[in-house]
């Protein structure tokens, strides 16, 4: 093997490695279902859910009931990822709670947004 062919092979290997670094990674998602309870505008209790939610993205839950900004409650994390639920929309504020995979919380835990890790 000549020096020229070794240099060409090394250059090709380096280019292939850089190409792999430039390719976008696949989006990850929590596997399973996240559930929460809310009251409808008519006053009935209902269950909302997120199937296989995206990881690392804040998800605002639709405002339940007739009053805008009414919080949901009693989250159940039936996914394989940790869920951090926030009282405020957009996963902001100092009031949050972390649910490990498979865990649930009581009706007293209110939430408006969630992010999965």
DATAFEN-V557191 format. One record per backbone hydrogen bond with DSSP energy under -1.0 kcal/mol. NH is the residue of the N-H (numbers start at 1). CO is the residue of the C=O. If there is no record, write none. Layout:
BEGIN
nh->{NH & NH}
co->{CO & CO}
END
This chain:
BEGIN
nh->{6 & 7 & 8 & 9 & 10 & 11 & 12 & 13 & 14 & 15 & 16 & 17 & 18 & 19 & 20 & 21 & 22 & 23 & 30 & 33 & 34 & 35 & 36 & 37 & 38 & 40 & 43 & 46 & 48 & 50 & 52 & 55 & 56 & 59 & 61 & 70 & 72 & 73 & 74 & 76 & 77 & 78 & 78 & 80 & 83 & 84 & 85 & 86 & 87 & 92 & 97 & 99 & 102 & 103 & 105 & 109 & 111 & 112 & 113 & 114 & 115 & 117}
co->{2 & 3 & 4 & 5 & 6 & 7 & 8 & 9 & 10 & 11 & 12 & 13 & 14 & 15 & 16 & 17 & 18 & 19 & 53 & 78 & 50 & 76 & 48 & 73 & 46 & 44 & 40 & 38 & 36 & 34 & 32 & 28 & 116 & 114 & 112 & 67 & 111 & 37 & 109 & 35 & 103 & 33 & 76 & 31 & 99 & 115 & 97 & 113 & 95 & 89 & 85 & 83 & 77 & 100 & 75 & 106 & 72 & 86 & 86 & 59 & 84 & 82}
END
